[in-house]
């Protein structure tokens, strides 16, 4: 039986990977700081920090495959944590995996490594060029993976577009909260930027397929069924049927207000949000199809509807504080007042 370690396995995407591996018959171990995730009795849980070498050595011992999903996300807005968790933690994991004789590491990176691409689609040959601290940290972690490959460790890097799916909240939790209450939501500019998502189930499938494919590789993963930002959000409003509409804000003033509000800790935005919300970024995924035989099942519209429906079903149980920033609603702060104001706008 294959023994797989999932770091960050009680977090949002990590827990999806865990379920997928259990279904595939793996023996699963989880390394996470949090002990209160969804891990079942079939999962061995090691509570600890990926930056702790002794903890990591214990976690990787006897493992055939490691899925590295630990990440400090942009909402943390703490550059030291972004570096120590995303870079130092990855270095620690790679070193201990090599020492333990792990056969394969699948490292989840981010599309943030591409910053604002000069052109789309982003190809496997597109050179990364991050524009903020989170993207730079994720790229540094990729560089560590590439060094580990040169030293003989089999590492595959997966770069997902924005992840959605039932239970995914964070900033999306605010979006769903507004739509559910009939508040209008906003795009920056016309909203005609093409914006690609990926469903957590589709992404987990890429990771599992990559784990079974020997030899290092880099895969960019996203749906092949997507349109513009405005089209995606209008589809959500239509699905919800609450009267919520999509409105436009001027790009530069809105981005400046997002930046100032974040600096004053009034709104839950990180640089990636105001830099990228009005920009196009989408992957060509032919290389993943060719190499792994992968085909995403979910469209942008279906993902948003699926995630929203989960939110509505579980809304009364969801708080603004919790163990994972992707599994609880980001704190709205001053956005609460804006939400009320949108409901007063003429229709």
N, C-alpha and C positions, 0 to 999 in steps of 0.2 A: 504493500500500500504506500502511495506517495504521501510524504509528510510535507505540508506547506505551512510556512509562517506568513502571517499577514500583519505587517506593522500598521498601526492606526486602525486596527480591525474592529474597534467599537465605534469609530466615527462613521459618517454617512456613507461614503463610497466604500470604505474598508469593510463595513458590514455587508454590503452587497456582494463584494468579492468572496467573503466568508461563506455566504449562503450558496453562491455558485460552486465553490469548491466542495462543500459538503454534498451537494447534489451530484457532483462528479465522482464522489467516493474517496476524496482525500481525507487524510488525518490532518486536522487543522489546529494550529497554534496561533494565538494572537498576542502581540506585544502592544500595549497601550498604557498611557498614563491613567486612563479611566477604567474603573472596574464595573461601571454601571451601564454597559452597553447592551446590545442584543445577543451577545454570545450565548449559545445554548449549552446544555450539559455535554454536548458532543465536542465542544471546543475547549482546548487547554488555554487558560488565560494567564499571561505573565504581566503583572502590573509593574511598569517601570518606564524610565526615560530613555529614549533612543540615544541620548548623548552620554549615557552611562555605559562604558565598555563592558563591565562585568555583567550587567543586565542583558546587554545585547548578545554577549557570548553565550549566556545561558539560553537565550531565546533561539539562536540559530543552530544550536547543537543538535545534530541528528536530522536536520532538515534537508530535503532534496531541492525545494524551491522556496524562494523568498519573494513576496510581493510587498514592495515598499510604498506605502501610502501615507506615511506620516508627513504632515506638512503644517507649517504655520501659515495661515491664509492671509490675504491682503488686509482683511478687516482688523487684524491684530494691530496694525500700524505701529509695530515695534521692530525697528530695524535690527536690533540685537537678536531678538527672537527669530526673525526671518533668517538671519545668518546662522545662528547656532543650531536651530532645529533643522532647517532645510539643507544647509551645507554641512556643518559639523556632524549632525546626526547621520546624514547619508554617508559621509566618509567613515564614520564609526561602523555603520552597518556593513559597508562594502569590505572593510578590513576584517571584521569578524567573520563574515560570510566566506571570505577566501581562506581564512585560517581553519574554518570548520569543514571545508571541502564541499560547500553548497554547489549544486550542479547548475542552477539557473537563478538569476535575480531579474525580476521585472520591476522596473522603477517607473512610477507615475510622475511625470513632470507636468508641464503646463503650456498652453498656447501663449502665455504671457512672455515666454522667451522671445517671441517675434515682435513684441512691441506693436507699433503701428506699421504694418508691412507696406513697402513701396508699391506692391501690386498684389493682386489676388487672381487665381487661388494661390495659397501658400503650398509650395511643393517640398518634397523631401530634400531638395537641393537648396532651398531658400536659407540664406544665412540668418541665424538668430540675431536680433538687435533689440534687447529689452530696453524699456524707457523708464522704469521705476524699480524700487527696491525689491519687490517681490519677484518680478521677472528676472532681475539680475541674480537673486539668490537661487532661483530654480535653474538658471543656466549654469551657475557655478556647480550645482549638484550634478547636472548633466556632464560637465567637464570631469568631475570626480569619477563618474561612471565610465567615461571614456578612458581615463587613466587606468582604472581597474581592469578594463577589457585588455588594454595593452600589456597588463601584468598577468593575463591568463584567465580572468574571471569572465564567465558568460553572462553578460548584462544586456537586456533589451530595454530601451526607453520608450515609453508611451506618452505622447503629448495629446491630451484631450482638449477639445473645445469646451465651452461652458457646460457643466454637468447639470442635468435635470433628472427628475424621476420622483416617484411617490416618496414623500418624506424629506425631500430637499427643500430647505428653507433659507436661512440667512437673509440676504437682500431680497431673494424671491419671496420670502415670507411677508415682507412689507408690500410687495407688489400684489400678492394674493389677498392680503388684508384690505388693501384699498379697493380692489376690484369687487371683493365680496360685499363691501359696504356701499358700492355704487359711486365711489369717488373716481374722478377722472385721473388718468395716468398720462405720463409725458414721454415724448421723445425729444431729443435735441436736434434742432433743425427739422428737416422734412421727414426724417426717419427712413430715408430710402437706402440707408447703408445695409448691405447684406450681412446678416448675422447668423452664425451657425451654432447649433447646440449639439449635445450628445446625451442620449439617455444612459443612466447609470448601468442598466442591464446590458445595453449594447457595448458599453465600455468594458464592463467586467468580462464579456465574451472575448473582446480583443486581448485582454490581459491573460486569460486562460489559454487562448490559442497561441499567444506569443510564448507562454511558458513551455508549451509543447513543441516549439520550433527551435531546434538547436542552432546556436551561433548568435552573436550579437547583432542587433538591428535597432533602427529608430522608426517608429510608426506615428503618424499624425492621424487622430481619430475624431470624426464628427459625422453627423447625419448627412445624407445626400439629398434630403428632402427639406429644403428651407428657402426662405425668401428674405424680404427686408425686415428690419426691426419693426416698422409700423405694421406690416402685414402680420407678423407673429403676434404682436400685442392686440391688434384688432381681432384676430381669431380668438384670443383668450376672452376678450370682452364679449364677443358674440356667444361663446360657449357658456360663459357665466350668466348672461342674461340679466344683469343687475342694473343696467343703465350706465355703467362705466364707459367712458369714451377715451380715445387717444387724442391728446392735444400736443401741439408743438411749442417748444421754448427755443429762443435764440441760443445758438451753440455757445458763443464766447461768454456772454453774461451768466448763463446758467452754469457753465463749467467753473467760472470764477467763484460763483456763490457756493457751489459744491465744495470747492477747495477751501474757501474761507470758513465755511461751516464745519468742515472736518477738522481744520486747524484749531477751532474753538471748541471742539468736541460736542457740537450741537447736532451733527448729523452723522450717520454711520457709513460714510464713504471713504474709500481709499483712492490713491492716485490713479490706479488702473481704471476705476469706474468713470471718473470725469474725462480721462484721456481717451477711453475706448468706446464709450456708450454711443457716440455718433459716428464711429469708424467701421469700415468693413474689414472683416477678417474671416476667411474661410479656407478650409483645407481641401485640396484634391486628395481623395482617398483611394485612387486606383492602385497605389502601391500596396495598400493593406489588403485589398481584394486579391491582388495577384499573389502576394506572399502567404497570406493566411486563409484565403477563401472566406473572408469576413464580409457580411452584408448587413448594415444597420437596418433595424426594423422600424424604428420610430422616427417620425417627422417632427419638426419644430412644433407644429400645431398640436399634434397628438401628445407630445411631451408636456407642453404647457397645460393642456386639459387634464392630463393624468395627474400632474403635480398639484394643480389647483383642486381637483376633486378630493385628493388625499387631504389637502389642507382643510377643506370644508368639513370632511368627516371627522377630523381630529382637532378642529380648532379649539374646542373648549379645554383640551388637555395640553395645549402648547403654551409655553411661557417665553419670556424674553431673556432668560438666563439659563445656562445649561452647560453640559460638558463639551459640546461640539458646535462651532459657529455655523456649520452647515445644517445642523439638526434642530436649531432653535431660531426664532425670529430675531433678526438684528434689531437692536434698540433704536426706535424711531427718533427719539429726541424731538427736535423742532419740526420734524416732518409731520408730527401729529397735527400741528396747527395748519400746515399746508393742506393736509388731507381734508380737514374741515372746510377750509376755504374753497377747495375745488368743488365741493358739493353745492356751493353758493353761486358758481359761475353760470351764466346764461346757457341754456341748452339749445 
